[in-house]
Amino acid sequence: MMKYFVMGIVMAVGLFAGECTYSVKDIDVEWKAYKTPLKIGVGGTFDAIKLNAMPDKTEKGLLEGARVVIDTRSVDSKNKGRDAKLVKFFFHIQGVETITAEIKSIEKDVANVEVTMNGITKIVPMKVEFDEDEVQAEGYLDLGDFDMLPSLESINKACYDLHKGKTWQDVKIAFDIKTKRRCQ
């Protein structure tokens, strides 16, 4: 009887002492651009996102070094006509077929994300929040930092009446990563 009791305790301790690792379950990348002098937001996501993240013992460790590659042709604003205009008059004007982003570091509640677009790489600080099995972050891109003003001018011209002559050069970006934890 004592033998089974000791074996039970050893097994229980093994369950609690086991190492846990976090991995990515799902990711959503969202954007919001602004139009009209009233700065009305128009948002969407991308359907083709490739994520490279190595499992780690912490969510922070999982995210640092995580890298995404976004296919700009997969832009999805829930409006097929708008999506076609964004591809034709914004991304393809300057030949931007992909956007890459890598989380370089996380310090307190800020993720420093290295974004490459139009051949230009910049660090974009994003406010980050950790919740149970979920990480959310948001920040802003200035299209001028990525030499994307010709594309901005092109989309403004193509949508001049809809935008009332004003398309803003800041774009809100956000990601939502669902994580899963496995313990051995």
N, C-alpha and C positions, 0 to 999 in steps of 0.2 A: 504494500500500500504506500509506504513512504517513497519507494522508487518511482511510482507514478506521480506522486505529488511533486517530487523534485523535478521530474521531466516536464511536468506542466508549467512549473515556475520558469524553468530554463527556456521553454518555448515562448512563454509570455514575455519574458525579458528580451528575447530575440526579436519579437515583433515590435516592441517599443524602442529597442536600441538600433533597429535597422536604419539604413540611410535612405533618405528621401531625395528624389530628383524631380525637378520641374521641366516640363516640355511644353511646346506650343500646341494647343488644340485647334485654334482658329484665329484669324486676323482679319480685321476690317480696316481699310484706309479710307478716310473721308476727306473731302475738300469743300470749301465754300468760297466762291468768288463773289464779287460785289459789282452791282450795276446801278445806274441812274444816280443823279445828284443826291438822292435820299439814301444811297448805299444799301440797296436791297440785296440780300444774300440769295445766291443760287448755288445749291450744293449737289454733291454726288459722291460717287465712289469709283473704283476701278474693278473690273471683273477678273483681270489677269495679273495676279500678284504672286511672285515667287519669293518665298521666305527661307532664309538659311539661318537657323538658330540651333546651337548645340545645347542639349539638356544640361542642367546645372543643379547644384544643391540649393540655390536660392533663385527667386524670381529676378532679382537684380543681376545675378550672374548669368541667368538665361538670356536676359535682354542685352547686356553689354556685349557688343560684337555682332549682335543680330543684324542681318542685312536683308533688305527687300529690293527687288527689281520689279518695277511697274511698267507694263506695256501701255503706253498712252492711247493706243487704238482701242483699248478696252474701257475707255471712259464711259460712265453710266450715270446720267443725271435723271433717269426715268423719263427722258424725252428724246426719242430717236433723232428728230430733226436737230435738236440742240447738240446732241452727241456728234452728229456728222459735221456740224459747223465747228465744234471745238477741235475735232481731228484735223479738218481741212484748213480752217482759218487761224487756228492757234498753234497746235503742236507741229503740224507739218510745214508751216511757213518757214520755220527754222530747222526743220529736220529732226525734231525731238521725238524719237520713237520710244525711248525708255527714260525713266527717272529712277535713280538708285538712292537708297538711304541706308545709313548704318549708324546704330547707336554706339557712339564712341565712349560715353561715360554717363553715369547717373550719380548726381550729387544732390543729396537731400530730396527735394521735390522737382528737380530739373534734369531732364534728359538732354544731353548734347548730341544732336543728330547731325551727321554729316550727309548733306543732300547734294547730289550731282544731277544737274539738269543743264542741257545746252552746252555740255563740255566744261561747265564751271562748278566747282565744289565749294560749298560754304557750310559752316556750322550753324544750325538753326536750334536755338534753345526751345525746349518744349516743356510745359508744366506737366508733370507726371503724377499720377495717383495709383497706388497699389490698393486693391480690394481683394477679397477672398477669391482666388482663381481668376482674377481679371486685372489687367493693367491698362489704364487709359492715359493718353497724352494729347496735348494740343499746343499749337504754336502758329506762327505766321511766317509766310514767305513774302519777300519783297521781290517782285518779278524783275525789277531793275538790277538787283544783285546778281541775277543769272543772265543778264543781257537779253531778257525776253520782251523788251519794250517794242520791238518790231512786231512780234506776235500779238502783243496787247493792242497795238494800233490796228492790226489787221482784223482782229475779232471785234474791236470797237466799230470799225468801218462796216463790217459785214452785218452787225447787229445795231447799227446806229439808232434807228427809230425805237427799237425795243429797249435799248439802254439809255435813251434820251441823251445821246451824245457823251455819256460818261461810263467808262469801265475802269474800275480801280485797280491799282497795281499790287495791292496786298491781297493775299489768299490765305485763308485759314486752313490749316492742315491738322488732321487728328488721326490717331490710330487707337484701336481697341483690340487688345490681345487677350484671348481666353487661354488660360494655362491649365495644365493638369499635373497633379502631384502623384507620384508613385513611390511607395515606401516598401522596402524589402525587410 
